[in-house]
Amino acid sequence: MKASEVCDRLDSLSSERSSMEVLYDLIEQYVKPFSGEFYTKTEGENSVNWETDIFDATAISAASELGASIHGSLTPPLVKWLSIKFNKEELNEDQDSIEWLERATDLCYLALQESDFHLEINKAYRDLVSYGMAFITEESDDTGDLNFTTSPIKSSYFEEGEDGQPIRYYRLLNWNLSKIYDKFGDDCPADILKRYTEGKVTEQEEVIFCIYKNPDFVAMPGEVQAKQREWIYKYVYKRLKTDIGEVGGYYERPVFAPKWLENADSKFGVSPAMIAMPSILRANSAKRMEL
């Protein structure tokens, strides 16, 4: 995709989500505070709002405890919760195959333990019980180590495929010039380089991180397949609608968008916090009147 197309699609998705952001904003205020105000653009550290109008913290504690409970039950950090089986049942009864699976399971589990998986999946569970969905990306660095990221709901947008998962994913990054230069170095646009060298390192610009399916990908066996990437990623400098940095790719889907409950008429998830919102608002109003 061209940089201009990435920007146009993001603007369209932002408009599409505007009706949901009314509810997201209430959740940010009363269930998951300090996760980013949906109607406020953060221009810098001094523009972050650290004040709250919360009078009853029951929903905040409940969401945190539910997320922690799911983490401890579904993917406990100290228990090997991962197991692997073959699709063909006869292989699952073969001793050599069983031993191979056990070694593969150990390697997968060890890779997850050595990564930031548990830190990021805990954030995802909190987003699920609060906003009804989460966005998780899985990448690997130059050494092959896994790197997971749970992106904030506020900055994440997606186009849904037939399987309900993203076929195009966009993350809108508000980065200061220091972070942009650290990421891209001298590949930064000229105006960013100029301001950075002048010491204006706290100024912010919008950068779009985009993942999308490779339209030219054709599944083929052998070495030819190893040279292809089914998924592509790129960065776009939003203000000038130009590419920034190099284009890369992934062999497999790198982004996931799990949902708590699905609404048949919407691609967005439904959460316990959404269902409980009338009670949450009543509790805060009652406590405020009492005080």
C-alpha positions in Angstrom: 0.0 0.0 0.0 1.1 3.5 -0.7 1.6 5.9 2.2 -1.3 8.0 1.1 -3.6 5.0 1.1 -2.5 4.0 4.6 -3.4 7.5 5.9 -6.8 7.6 4.1 -7.7 4.1 5.4 -6.8 5.1 8.9 -8.9 8.3 8.7 -11.9 6.2 7.5 -11.5 3.7 10.3 -11.2 6.5 12.9 -14.5 7.8 11.7 -16.1 4.4 11.8 -15.1 3.9 15.4 -16.4 7.3 16.6 -19.7 5.9 17.9 -17.8 3.3 20.0 -15.5 5.9 21.5 -18.3 7.4 23.5 -18.5 4.1 25.4 -14.7 3.7 25.4 -14.3 7.1 27.0 -16.6 6.1 29.9 -14.6 2.9 30.4 -11.4 4.9 30.4 -12.8 7.2 33.1 -14.4 4.6 35.4 -12.8 1.2 34.7 -9.3 1.6 33.3 -8.1 5.1 34.1 -4.9 6.6 32.7 -5.1 4.4 29.5 -5.6 7.4 27.2 -8.5 9.8 26.9 -10.2 9.0 23.6 -11.3 12.6 22.8 -8.0 14.2 23.9 -4.8 14.2 21.8 -1.7 14.1 23.9 0.7 16.7 22.6 3.4 15.9 25.1 4.1 14.9 28.7 2.7 18.1 30.1 -0.7 17.5 28.4 -1.3 14.1 30.1 -4.3 14.4 32.5 -3.5 12.8 35.8 -6.7 13.9 37.5 -9.8 11.7 37.9 -13.4 12.2 38.9 -13.7 8.7 40.4 -15.8 8.3 43.6 -16.1 4.5 43.6 -13.2 2.3 42.6 -15.1 -1.0 42.7 -15.1 -1.4 38.9 -11.4 -0.6 38.7 -10.5 -3.3 41.3 -12.9 -5.8 39.7 -11.5 -5.4 36.2 -7.9 -5.8 37.6 -8.8 -8.9 39.6 -10.7 -10.5 36.8 -7.8 -9.9 34.4 -5.3 -11.3 36.9 -7.6 -14.3 37.5 -7.8 -15.1 33.8 -4.0 -14.8 33.5 -3.4 -17.1 36.5 -6.0 -19.7 35.2 -5.4 -19.7 31.4 -1.7 -18.9 31.0 -0.1 -19.1 34.5 3.5 -17.9 34.5 4.8 -20.7 36.7 2.9 -23.7 35.2 3.5 -25.3 31.8 0.0 -24.6 30.3 1.1 -25.3 26.7 0.7 -28.6 24.9 0.9 -29.7 21.3 -0.7 -32.5 19.3 -0.5 -33.7 15.7 -3.6 -33.5 13.5 -3.2 -37.2 12.6 -4.2 -39.3 15.6 -1.8 -42.2 14.7 1.2 -39.9 15.1 0.0 -39.0 18.6 0.3 -42.7 19.4 3.8 -43.1 18.0 6.6 -43.0 20.6 9.1 -41.2 18.5 6.5 -38.6 17.5 5.5 -38.2 21.2 9.1 -37.5 22.2 9.5 -35.0 19.4 6.3 -33.2 20.5 7.6 -33.1 24.1 10.8 -31.4 23.0 8.9 -29.0 20.7 6.6 -28.1 23.6 9.5 -27.5 25.9 11.2 -25.2 23.4 8.0 -23.2 22.8 7.3 -22.8 26.5 10.9 -21.7 27.1 10.7 -19.2 24.3 7.6 -17.7 25.9 9.1 -17.6 29.3 12.2 -15.8 28.1 10.1 -13.2 26.3 7.9 -10.5 27.6 4.8 -12.6 26.9 3.4 -12.6 30.5 3.8 -8.9 30.9 2.0 -8.2 27.7 -0.7 -10.9 27.9 -1.7 -9.5 31.3 -2.3 -6.1 29.7 -4.4 -7.9 27.0 -6.6 -9.6 29.6 -7.2 -6.2 31.2 -8.2 -4.7 27.9 -10.5 -7.7 27.2 -12.5 -7.3 30.4 -12.6 -3.5 30.0 -12.9 -2.7 26.3 -14.1 -6.1 25.0 -11.1 -6.7 22.8 -7.3 -6.4 22.7 -4.5 -6.0 20.1 -1.4 -8.2 20.4 1.5 -8.3 18.0 4.2 -11.0 18.0 7.6 -10.3 16.5 11.1 -11.6 16.8 14.4 -9.6 17.0 17.7 -10.2 15.2 18.6 -13.0 17.7 15.3 -14.9 17.2 13.9 -13.9 20.6 10.1 -13.3 20.7 8.8 -9.8 21.4 5.1 -9.3 22.2 3.3 -6.0 22.3 -0.2 -5.3 23.6 -1.2 -2.0 21.8 -3.4 0.6 23.5 -7.0 0.4 22.2 -7.0 4.2 21.7 -4.3 4.0 19.0 -5.2 0.7 17.4 -7.4 0.3 14.3 -8.1 -2.7 12.1 -9.9 -4.0 9.0 -11.6 -7.3 9.7 -11.2 -10.4 7.5 -13.6 -13.3 7.1 -12.2 -15.1 10.1 -12.8 -12.1 12.4 -9.1 -11.3 12.7 -7.3 -8.3 11.2 -6.3 -8.3 7.6 -4.9 -4.8 7.9 -3.8 -3.3 11.2 -2.9 0.3 12.0 -1.3 1.8 15.1 -1.2 5.5 15.4 2.0 6.5 17.3 2.4 9.9 18.9 6.2 9.9 19.1 8.5 12.7 20.1 11.4 13.4 17.8 13.9 11.7 20.1 12.0 8.4 19.8 11.6 8.8 16.0 15.3 9.4 15.5 16.2 6.5 17.8 14.0 4.2 15.6 14.9 5.4 12.1 18.2 7.4 12.5 19.2 9.3 9.4 16.3 7.8 7.4 14.0 10.3 9.1 12.4 13.0 6.9 14.4 16.1 6.5 12.2 18.3 8.6 12.4 15.9 11.5 16.2 15.7 11.2 16.4 19.5 11.2 14.3 19.9 14.3 16.0 17.1 16.1 19.5 18.5 15.5 18.2 21.9 16.8 17.4 20.2 20.1 13.6 20.1 19.8 13.5 16.5 21.0 10.2 16.7 22.9 8.1 17.9 19.9 5.7 15.1 18.7 4.7 13.8 15.3 2.2 11.1 14.3 3.7 7.9 12.8 1.5 5.1 11.5 2.7 1.5 11.9 0.8 -0.6 9.4 0.6 -4.4 8.9 -1.2 -5.8 5.9 -1.4 -9.0 3.8 1.0 -9.2 0.9 -1.2 -9.1 -2.2 1.5 -10.9 -4.3 2.0 -13.8 -1.9 1.6 -17.3 -3.3 2.1 -20.3 -1.1 5.0 -22.4 -2.5 7.1 -25.2 -1.1 10.9 -25.2 -0.6 13.4 -22.3 -0.8 11.1 -20.1 -2.9 8.7 -19.9 0.0 11.5 -18.8 2.4 12.0 -15.7 0.3 8.4 -14.5 0.5 6.5 -12.8 3.3 2.8 -13.3 3.6 2.5 -10.2 5.7 4.1 -6.8 5.2 4.8 -3.9 7.6 5.7 -0.3 7.1 5.9 3.0 8.9 4.3 6.2 7.5 4.9 9.8 8.4 1.3 10.9 8.7 1.7 14.7 8.3 3.5 14.4 4.9 2.0 11.0 3.9 5.4 9.5 3.1 7.1 6.3 4.0 9.7 6.3 6.8 12.2 3.6 7.3 12.4 0.3 5.5 9.5 -2.0 4.6 9.6 -5.4 6.3 7.6 -8.6 6.5 6.5 -11.7 8.5 6.0 -15.3 7.4 2.8 -15.7 9.5 0.1 -13.5 10.9 1.8 -11.3 13.5 -1.2 -9.5 14.9 -4.2 -10.8 16.8 -7.4 -9.1 18.0 -9.2 -11.4 20.5 -12.7 -10.4 21.7 -14.5 -11.1 25.0 -17.9 -11.4 23.3 -18.8 -10.8 19.7 -21.7 -8.6 18.6 -23.2 -10.0 15.4 -23.7 -6.6 14.0 -20.3 -5.1 14.8 -16.7 -6.0 14.5 -16.0 -4.6 18.0 -16.1 -6.8 21.1 -18.4 -6.5 24.1 -16.9 -6.6 27.6 -18.2 -7.2 31.2 -17.4 -3.5 31.8 -19.8 -2.4 29.0 -22.6 -4.7 30.4 -22.0 -3.3 34.0 -21.7 0.4 32.9 -25.1 1.5 34.2 -24.3 0.1 37.6 -20.8 1.6 37.5 -22.2 5.1 36.8 -24.9 4.7 39.5 -22.3 3.6 42.1 -20.1 6.7 41.3 -23.1 9.0 41.4 -24.4 7.6 44.8 -20.9 7.8 46.3 -20.5 11.4 45.1 -23.9 12.4 46.6 -22.9 10.6 49.9 -19.6 12.5 50.1 
